[in-house]
Amino acid sequence: MSASVVVSILFSGLVTGGLARLAIPGPDPMPLWLTISIGLAGSIAGTVLGQALTGSDAISGVLGFVIALALVAAYRKYVQHRPVFGAGALAFPERGIGVEQQRERLKSLGIDPNALRPDPKQLERTRLEAALQELHRAGILDDEELAAKQARLRDE
């Protein structure tokens, strides 16, 4: 196997693993080798499953990505012990491979990793503001009603 083939395979694993990490909300500090491993494992499993299901490679890319997503979610749930979705998923993790090093780097820059956790009340306000804007666009709320409800949201 030539060096260019190995580099191509590793790059493919990096892209698949990186996209899987980006698709799930919240920070996932992990070493580069783990991202590549997740992408390669997903790609290999997707190819095997695609061959078994269809006899061709037609869906192996999609299956590989879906399996990589599942691996990132499993890593977050079982290694980092934090939720995959919701407000808790947006918090900086406290455990996992490479997390302590990332926490130390942030602290050396004067950033408290625990302060990166979004405020649940602010998240709820943002969601409610978006819902009010949608109701206004749909014509259910007029300008005055929208302004009154926005003012009430700010006061709470």
C-alpha positions, 0 to 999 in steps of 0.5 A: 500500500502506497503512502498516498493511499494511506494518507487518503484513507486517514483523510477520509476518516478525518472528514467523516469523523469531523463531520460526525462531531460537528453534527452533534451540538456542543463541544467535543474536545478529543484528540485528532487520532480519536476523530480519525478512528471514529471516522474510519470505524464508521466508514468501514462498518458502513461499507460492510453493512452496505455490502451486506444489505444491497450488495453494492457500495451505493449507500456505504458513505451515508451508512458510514456517516450515520455509524460515525454519528452513533459512535460520537453519541456513544462516546459522549454518553458513555465516556464523557457521561453527558447528554447528547442533546439539550442544554447539558450537551452544550456544556464543556465536558468534564471527562473524556480523552484529551478533555483535561488537557483542553481544560488546562489550555483554556485555563492558561488562556484565562478562560473558565471552561465551566463558564462556557456552559450556556445559561438555560434561561437564556436558551429558553428566552432565545427559543421563545423569541424565535417562536414570537417572531414566527407567530408575527411572520404568520400574522397571528401577532400584530406589531403591538402584541409582538412588542408587548410580549418581547418586553415581557420576556425581557422583564422576566 
